[in-house]
Amino acid sequence: MTRERQATSSATLAPPRAAHGRHEAPASPHFPAWEDWYRTASQDQQIEVLAQARRQGFAYSRPLPTPANRPHSDTGTCLPRLVQALAGRGDEFVPALAEPTACSDASLGDRRVHALSRMLATPDFCLVRRRVGPDHVPLLAEAILQIVRRGERVLFLSSTQQAAEAALEKLLGKTEILPLLYADREPCELLRGITPDLQAEALRQQALRQARESRDRAARRGERRAAIESIYDEIAKELVRRDEWDRQAEEARRRATMIASEVEAESHGLPGSGRTLPSGPFSLELVELIKRRNHALESVASEERALKGRLAEQLLELESARKSASTLEPMVAAKEHRRWWSLAYWRARSMTELETTHAGLAEKIARLSAEKAEAEARLAGLAARIAEANEELNRQKSELAIAEIGRRQREWSHRLSDLEAARTEWDAIWQRRIMTLEKEEHRPIEQTPVSVMEARTRWLAAWEEDEKDDGFAHRWAAFLEEAADQMSARLPRLANVVAGTLTAAKNDVRLRNTLAGESFDWLIVDEAEKFEEADLLPLVRRSPRLILVGQPAAQDTLMSCPSGLLPFHKLWHHLHGEGGSRYAWTREADRLCCTLRPLSLQERAHLECENLADFPEIELRVLVLPKTRPCLAQVVFPGSMGLSTAKQFIYRELQEVAVERPDPRTRWEEGEDAIVLHLGLFPVCSGVAVELDRGVREILFDETDPSPTCRVEFAKAEGWTLAQAHEWVRRYLDLRDVGRTCDLL
């Protein structure tokens, strides 16, 4: 066992915290019951507590969660079932149902994975027959690992220390395993650390040393508290600076989008007044442009006013002349055309200078009209000059506005760049500041005051917990100095794998006390063929489940004295069956042949053929040997009959299930709709169904003729139960498989 494992196993024995106060020393040694918690906790809970023990040198029972696994103290013992099987009454057992098991060791192979499934599914005991050598060791290690992951304890015994060490070496480095080895002699270097003496020594020395180191770490943490608090204050202030920069940057972006509208508003200003909205260089230039335009138009405006005055006078004079002319025109026309009957004629006769006056008015109207046209032309010219001046002013204002917009955009762009550079530098400073916080969970997740406050709260909560642990470390060190020797005696209650030899179980006082005072969920016995009943039965009393792994008995022993077999061989003889393996299906040309019993070459010479009376196409081959009773050996079917029909005929007429299974392994499975007996390790497939009986189907692996049988199904809808299915298999297949044996040979 590694030093880290030694520290872990010894460090997890701390008593619960004091109910009040931080530095109360225990009045007397107090042993917690948390060993029982560890035994019934889930794998994740155990790993969490062991990791805490490795970090701080101790663990305590007060904050431990409720165990996830159900305690096994009430599961009883498998002794009555074992005695029943030893008496040859194993046929009364209900078959054990084994589900396929996923394992972490990919090198086991199908045969050993099948054995693992049966071992872990047994309700009482399971036998595994193995070869000579270490081939079974990975299987044992995987079984122990899976059991421990369930939160259960294992007692692992063997006849020799070498066998016990072989399995334990495979388990080294597994965080779930907390082993204890009782050896007959000095174990190998790798396993020396898991012996009771070194475990107790680690408890007395290493745990105390780790407690003192924890106290020193507590002092250093106290010095760092003020520094860490200042870090949170600094990063909170940095956020204020960041927010101000972000505000200024947002303002710069907003102002940059408003530059064109601001310049346009300033350029329009108050037209003709020489005043613009704000003051500044751009406004002064606008005022200067307007002044130059107004100065250039002053003479034009004066001339325009004079022309408009004269034009108004001319219009009045022209209007008066036209009225006078319109008054004289009827009289001139009447006189000219001698309309003596009209009043106008007689009025015209009364006027002496009518024609002269009318001609003068006409001349005056023509002159005034010419002068008016000339004045209007001159006014139009002045208006054109004013329009040109205004157009020139607008052009100059537009050029000036474009230049001003560019200038202001460059100004705000430089300012925004400076702000973004400062923001980038701030991000780097922020990262450096938060990285001074050692643990990831104590760092702010986001760059917000809320996230900083949450991180600070998490750090304060962890700090308060550390302070409690620091106070407990002092009490634990004092307690350990006083009670370490007594606590070392309780190490076996913590170990989830207690290993040893049969000799140690008999002679080692500590192991004997452990076996007498402790109960285990599993008893695994390697080299079980060397254990006698007097050795095995007392051990079984303390465990509800048993796994026996052993080698087969010699053939001469089986033949000479079956009743004198050791328990392993006797159990194997009573429980393991090979029924249903004598049948064979072959094809002779285009005809199927079912061999009902194995035939040697000499026996085939004594076969006699005859045809069925009511079905002549079916040929029966009867074995007729001298001085023996004739027996039906083979049935040959016509080429028109398929395998399914042939199997139904064998079952209906001969009351036999002609199952061909090259793989002797079996597995029971109970589903929602059916009870299934798997024959061999065929993959689960739909296959070809052969209806044998009401609710009974034989499933062939594929549609080929012949095809091996992969399973037999019993429909629950037809009333089949597990006991009935087991009886049917025993009757028709002569298969005595109760799901408690595995053969690795």
ChimeraX attribute file (.defattr): number of C-alpha atoms within 10 A of each C-alpha:
attribute: neighborCount
match mode: 1-to-1
recipient: residues
	/A:1	22
	/A:2	15
	/A:3	13
	/A:4	10
	/A:5	23
	/A:6	23
	/A:7	22
	/A:8	28
	/A:9	27
	/A:10	28
	/A:11	26
	/A:12	25
	/A:13	28
	/A:14	26
	/A:15	23
	/A:16	19
	/A:17	21
	/A:18	14
	/A:19	8
	/A:20	7
	/A:21	11
	/A:22	17
	/A:23	14
	/A:24	14
	/A:25	14
	/A:26	14
	/A:27	7
	/A:28	9
	/A:29	14
	/A:30	13
	/A:31	15
	/A:32	15
	/A:33	13
	/A:34	20
	/A:35	19
	/A:36	13
	/A:37	21
	/A:38	24
	/A:39	26
	/A:40	23
	/A:41	24
	/A:42	20
	/A:43	21
	/A:44	13
	/A:45	19
	/A:46	21
	/A:47	15
	/A:48	10
	/A:49	19
	/A:50	23
	/A:51	17
	/A:52	17
	/A:53	23
	/A:54	19
	/A:55	13
	/A:56	20
	/A:57	26
	/A:58	30
	/A:59	28
	/A:60	21
	/A:61	19
	/A:62	13
	/A:63	9
	/A:64	15
	/A:65	10
	/A:66	11
	/A:67	18
	/A:68	15
	/A:69	16
	/A:70	14
	/A:71	16
	/A:72	17
	/A:73	14
	/A:74	8
	/A:75	11
	/A:76	15
	/A:77	20
	/A:78	19
	/A:79	22
	/A:80	13
	/A:81	16
	/A:82	20
	/A:83	16
	/A:84	15
	/A:85	21
	/A:86	21
	/A:87	12
	/A:88	14
	/A:89	14
	/A:90	22
	/A:91	17
	/A:92	13
	/A:93	17
	/A:94	16
	/A:95	22
	/A:96	21
	/A:97	21
	/A:98	22
	/A:99	15
	/A:100	14
	/A:101	15
	/A:102	11
	/A:103	16
	/A:104	10
	/A:105	12
	/A:106	9
	/A:107	11
	/A:108	17
	/A:109	10
	/A:110	11
	/A:111	15
	/A:112	20
	/A:113	21
	/A:114	23
	/A:115	26
	/A:116	24
	/A:117	20
	/A:118	28
	/A:119	26
	/A:120	21
	/A:121	20
	/A:122	21
	/A:123	19
	/A:124	21
	/A:125	26
	/A:126	27
	/A:127	27
	/A:128	26
	/A:129	24
	/A:130	18
	/A:131	13
	/A:132	12
	/A:133	9
	/A:134	12
	/A:135	13
	/A:136	20
	/A:137	19
	/A:138	18
	/A:139	21
	/A:140	24
	/A:141	17
	/A:142	20
	/A:143	22
	/A:144	25
	/A:145	21
	/A:146	18
	/A:147	17
	/A:148	22
	/A:149	17
	/A:150	16
	/A:151	25
	/A:152	25
	/A:153	28
	/A:154	25
	/A:155	25
	/A:156	23
	/A:157	27
	/A:158	25
	/A:159	19
	/A:160	18
	/A:161	22
	/A:162	13
	/A:163	18
	/A:164	23
	/A:165	22
	/A:166	15
	/A:167	22
	/A:168	24
	/A:169	15
	/A:170	15
	/A:171	21
	/A:172	17
	/A:173	12
	/A:174	10
	/A:175	14
	/A:176	19
	/A:177	23
	/A:178	22
	/A:179	27
	/A:180	25
	/A:181	29
	/A:182	24
	/A:183	24
	/A:184	16
	/A:185	8
	/A:186	11
	/A:187	17
	/A:188	11
	/A:189	9
	/A:190	13
	/A:191	18
	/A:192	17
	/A:193	22
	/A:194	26
	/A:195	19
	/A:196	21
	/A:197	14
	/A:198	14
	/A:199	25
	/A:200	23
	/A:201	17
	/A:202	23
	/A:203	26
	/A:204	21
	/A:205	15
	/A:206	20
	/A:207	30
	/A:208	24
	/A:209	15
	/A:210	21
	/A:211	24
	/A:212	18
	/A:213	15
	/A:214	21
	/A:215	20
	/A:216	13
	/A:217	13
	/A:218	18
	/A:219	13
	/A:220	11
	/A:221	16
	/A:222	13
	/A:223	10
	/A:224	12
	/A:225	14
	/A:226	10
	/A:227	13
	/A:228	18
	/A:229	13
	/A:230	12
	/A:231	17
	/A:232	20
	/A:233	13
	/A:234	14
	/A:235	21
	/A:236	18
	/A:237	13
	/A:238	18
	/A:239	17
	/A:240	13
	/A:241	14
	/A:242	18
	/A:243	14
	/A:244	12
	/A:245	19
	/A:246	15
	/A:247	13
	/A:248	15
	/A:249	20
	/A:250	14
	/A:251	14
	/A:252	21
	/A:253	15
	/A:254	12
	/A:255	15
	/A:256	18
	/A:257	12
	/A:258	13
	/A:259	18
	/A:260	18
	/A:261	11
	/A:262	15
	/A:263	20
	/A:264	15
	/A:265	14
	/A:266	19
	/A:267	22
	/A:268	15
	/A:269	18
	/A:270	12
	/A:271	11
	/A:272	12
	/A:273	11
	/A:274	16
	/A:275	18
	/A:276	19
	/A:277	13
	/A:278	13
	/A:279	10
	/A:280	10
	/A:281	10
	/A:282	18
	/A:283	19
	/A:284	15
	/A:285	14
	/A:286	23
	/A:287	20
	/A:288	13
	/A:289	17
	/A:290	21
	/A:291	15
	/A:292	12
	/A:293	17
	/A:294	18
	/A:295	10
	/A:296	13
	/A:297	17
	/A:298	11
	/A:299	11
	/A:300	17
	/A:301	15
	/A:302	11
	/A:303	15
	/A:304	18
	/A:305	13
	/A:306	12
	/A:307	18
	/A:308	16
	/A:309	12
	/A:310	14
	/A:311	20
	/A:312	14
	/A:313	13
	/A:314	19
	/A:315	16
	/A:316	13
	/A:317	15
	/A:318	20
	/A:319	14
	/A:320	14
	/A:321	20
	/A:322	15
	/A:323	12
	/A:324	15
	/A:325	18
	/A:326	13
	/A:327	12
	/A:328	17
	/A:329	14
	/A:330	14
	/A:331	23
	/A:332	19
	/A:333	14
	/A:334	20
	/A:335	19
	/A:336	12
	/A:337	10
	/A:338	12
	/A:339	14
	/A:340	12
	/A:341	9
	/A:342	12
	/A:343	11
	/A:344	19
	/A:345	20
	/A:346	16
	/A:347	13
	/A:348	20
	/A:349	15
	/A:350	10
	/A:351	10
	/A:352	9
	/A:353	10
	/A:354	16
	/A:355	17
	/A:356	9
	/A:357	13
	/A:358	19
	/A:359	12
	/A:360	12
	/A:361	21
	/A:362	15
	/A:363	12
	/A:364	16
	/A:365	20
	/A:366	12
	/A:367	13
	/A:368	20
	/A:369	15
	/A:370	12
	/A:371	16
	/A:372	20
	/A:373	12
	/A:374	14
	/A:375	19
	/A:376	15
	/A:377	12
	/A:378	16
	/A:379	19
	/A:380	13
	/A:381	14
	/A:382	17
	/A:383	15
	/A:384	12
	/A:385	14
	/A:386	18
	/A:387	12
	/A:388	12
	/A:389	17
	/A:390	16
	/A:391	12
	/A:392	14
	/A:393	16
	/A:394	16
	/A:395	12
	/A:396	13
	/A:397	20
	/A:398	15
	/A:399	11
	/A:400	16
	/A:401	20
	/A:402	13
	/A:403	12
	/A:404	17
	/A:405	20
	/A:406	12
	/A:407	13
	/A:408	16
	/A:409	18
	/A:410	13
	/A:411	13
	/A:412	19
	/A:413	15
	/A:414	13
	/A:415	15
	/A:416	20
	/A:417	13
	/A:418	14
	/A:419	19
	/A:420	15
	/A:421	11
	/A:422	13
	/A:423	18
	/A:424	12
	/A:425	11
	/A:426	17
	/A:427	15
	/A:428	10
	/A:429	14
	/A:430	17
	/A:431	12
	/A:432	11
	/A:433	16
	/A:434	20
	/A:435	13
	/A:436	12
	/A:437	17
	/A:438	10
	/A:439	10
	/A:440	11
	/A:441	13
	/A:442	19
	/A:443	22
	/A:444	21
	/A:445	13
	/A:446	10
	/A:447	15
	/A:448	15
	/A:449	15
	/A:450	13
	/A:451	14
	/A:452	22
	/A:453	14
	/A:454	16
	/A:455	20
	/A:456	21
	/A:457	13
	/A:458	16
	/A:459	20
	/A:460	15
	/A:461	12
	/A:462	14
	/A:463	15
	/A:464	12
	/A:465	12
	/A:466	14
	/A:467	17
	/A:468	15
	/A:469	22
	/A:470	23
	/A:471	18
	/A:472	27
	/A:473	27
	/A:474	18
	/A:475	21
	/A:476	28
	/A:477	21
	/A:478	15
	/A:479	20
	/A:480	22
	/A:481	12
	/A:482	14
	/A:483	15
	/A:484	21
	/A:485	14
	/A:486	13
	/A:487	19
	/A:488	19
	/A:489	13
	/A:490	15
	/A:491	19
	/A:492	22
	/A:493	20
	/A:494	22
	/A:495	22
	/A:496	24
	/A:497	24
	/A:498	24
	/A:499	28
	/A:500	26
	/A:501	26
	/A:502	20
	/A:503	16
	/A:504	23
	/A:505	23
	/A:506	11
	/A:507	12
	/A:508	17
	/A:509	11
	/A:510	15
	/A:511	22
	/A:512	14
	/A:513	12
	/A:514	18
	/A:515	19
	/A:516	13
	/A:517	11
	/A:518	13
	/A:519	22
	/A:520	25
	/A:521	24
	/A:522	26
	/A:523	23
	/A:524	23
	/A:525	26
	/A:526	26
	/A:527	20
	/A:528	24
	/A:529	21
	/A:530	19
	/A:531	20
	/A:532	13
	/A:533	14
	/A:534	9
	/A:535	13
	/A:536	17
	/A:537	17
	/A:538	12
	/A:539	19
	/A:540	21
	/A:541	17
	/A:542	23
	/A:543	25
	/A:544	22
	/A:545	25
	/A:546	27
	/A:547	24
	/A:548	24
	/A:549	24
	/A:550	22
	/A:551	21
	/A:552	18
	/A:553	17
	/A:554	9
	/A:555	8
	/A:556	9
	/A:557	12
	/A:558	16
	/A:559	8
	/A:560	9
	/A:561	9
	/A:562	13
	/A:563	9
	/A:564	11
	/A:565	16
	/A:566	17
	/A:567	23
	/A:568	26
	/A:569	23
	/A:570	20
	/A:571	24
	/A:572	22
	/A:573	17
	/A:574	16
	/A:575	22
	/A:576	19
	/A:577	16
	/A:578	14
	/A:579	19
	/A:580	22
	/A:581	18
	/A:582	16
	/A:583	18
	/A:584	20
	/A:585	21
	/A:586	14
	/A:587	14
	/A:588	11
	/A:589	8
	/A:590	11
	/A:591	17
	/A:592	22
	/A:593	22
	/A:594	24
	/A:595	20
	/A:596	20
	/A:597	14
	/A:598	13
	/A:599	14
	/A:600	8
	/A:601	7
	/A:602	8
	/A:603	13
	/A:604	15
	/A:605	12
	/A:606	14
	/A:607	19
	/A:608	14
	/A:609	14
	/A:610	12
	/A:611	14
	/A:612	10
	/A:613	8
	/A:614	7
	/A:615	9
	/A:616	12
	/A:617	15
	/A:618	18
	/A:619	17
	/A:620	21
	/A:621	19
	/A:622	18
	/A:623	21
	/A:624	18
	/A:625	13
	/A:626	8
	/A:627	6
	/A:628	8
	/A:629	8
	/A:630	13
	/A:631	14
	/A:632	17
	/A:633	20
	/A:634	23
	/A:635	21
	/A:636	22
	/A:637	25
	/A:638	15
	/A:639	14
	/A:640	10
	/A:641	14
	/A:642	16
	/A:643	22
	/A:644	19
	/A:645	14
	/A:646	21
	/A:647	19
	/A:648	20
	/A:649	16
	/A:650	17
	/A:651	16
	/A:652	13
	/A:653	8
	/A:654	11
	/A:655	12
	/A:656	17
	/A:657	22
	/A:658	25
	/A:659	27
	/A:660	21
	/A:661	21
	/A:662	15
	/A:663	13
	/A:664	15
	/A:665	19
	/A:666	23
	/A:667	24
	/A:668	22
	/A:669	17
	/A:670	17
	/A:671	9
	/A:672	8
	/A:673	12
	/A:674	21
	/A:675	22
	/A:676	22
	/A:677	21
	/A:678	20
	/A:679	23
	/A:680	19
	/A:681	16
	/A:682	13
	/A:683	9
	/A:684	10
	/A:685	12
	/A:686	10
	/A:687	16
	/A:688	19
	/A:689	19
	/A:690	18
	/A:691	17
	/A:692	19
	/A:693	12
	/A:694	11
	/A:695	15
	/A:696	22
	/A:697	18
	/A:698	26
	/A:699	23
	/A:700	25
	/A:701	20
	/A:702	16
	/A:703	14
	/A:704	11
	/A:705	15
	/A:706	20
	/A:707	19
	/A:708	22
	/A:709	23
	/A:710	26
	/A:711	26
	/A:712	23
	/A:713	22
	/A:714	25
	/A:715	19
	/A:716	17
	/A:717	11
	/A:718	12
	/A:719	11
	/A:720	17
	/A:721	16
	/A:722	20
	/A:723	13
	/A:724	13
	/A:725	20
	/A:726	22
	/A:727	18
	/A:728	15
	/A:729	19
	/A:730	18
	/A:731	15
	/A:732	16
	/A:733	18
	/A:734	16
	/A:735	19
	/A:736	20
	/A:737	26
	/A:738	24
	/A:739	26
	/A:740	28
	/A:741	25
	/A:742	26
	/A:743	20
	/A:744	14
	/A:745	11
